[in-house]
Amino acid sequence: MGRRPSSKGDQDRSGHDHTREERRQSIILRSIADAVVATDKNSDIAFMNPAAEALTGHTFEEVVGKRISELIVLEDEGSRTPMTCPVALTFERNEGVTYDRDTLLVTKGDKRVPVSLNTAFIRDERDEISGVAIVFRDITARLKAYELTEREARAEVFSLLASALPVFAAGVPPQARTMLLHSFADRFDRNMRERFDVHLGRMRASPYSRVARNIDDDLAIDAFFSWLDGLYDGLGSHAKRTGGPDELAVQISRCPWLDEAKGSPIFCNICRAMVTRTFTWTKLKGEVSVTGTIAQGAKSCMFDIRLQGK
């Protein structure tokens, strides 16, 4: 049986259903807790929910029809330099992007708010791009919790060291010290590995991280050095990256236990265990070797990182 032509009544009902669905979606978007802004295909603001108004300090009436770059102004938290507009980056990469690290939103009152942000294309019924949706949220509370976790991680390392040092300092046989060192390294691995994975994942989430260019090794190296720097900072020391891309090294200044290290090599081996275990967590192929220690008269402790294939 043939399909009867659609009547004006059918068209009216279809249009009514479409309008009702748009209204329903608008109500949902206005009700969710995350900030939502939508643009048209020219990157002009077409929608903004109350959460976005509260976070940016602008009302929809103030910004409707304006360029999205006038509303979503982002800065790098570390350098305080402007970041690329997420909508422009979405069109440039032809895919949604995520900002989840070191990103500040500049609000109407010139306040800086740490945010995580995601974008996605909006497509019409013909599957053609009609705009970009931006979903973002204030992550101040999450960052405070993360910073607390970082402090707890450093405190945990310090606790591990504090429990081990008296034994290492005692006049125990070398074989026993070796067993204790292996035990410390295993405890360090159990207690800290998961925290490093979180650190690496946070770096991976950045749209500006080098993983976006499929260079996983570079991202892992960045995570390795930044993690060690935070770790040694909690011990009153400093771990610095030196050397070029083919000759990497970790330079540690201000030995945390210089007096003890001068009398026993086990203290230098503790540092070696922490650096070596952290390197294994990156899953990079290579090896770590000690080329100098403060305890032996060098100005700093040096660990060479030799990557396979470099």
Secondary structure, DSSP 8 states (H G I E B T S, - for coil): -------HHHHHHHHHHHHHHHHHHHHHHHHSSSEEEEE-TTSBEEEE-HHHHHHHS--HHHHTTSBHHHH--EEETTT--B---HHHHHHHHTS--EE-SSEEEE-TTS-EEEEEEEEEEEE-TTS-EEEEEEEEEE-HHHHHHHHHHHHHHHHHHHHHHHHHHHHHHS---HHHHHHHHHHHHHHHHHHHHHHHHHHHHHHHT-TTSGGGGT-HHHHHHHHHHHHHHHHHHTTT-EEEEES-TTSEEEEEES-TTHHHHHH-THHHHHHHHHHHHHHHHTT-SEEEEEEE-GGGT-SSEEEEEEETT-
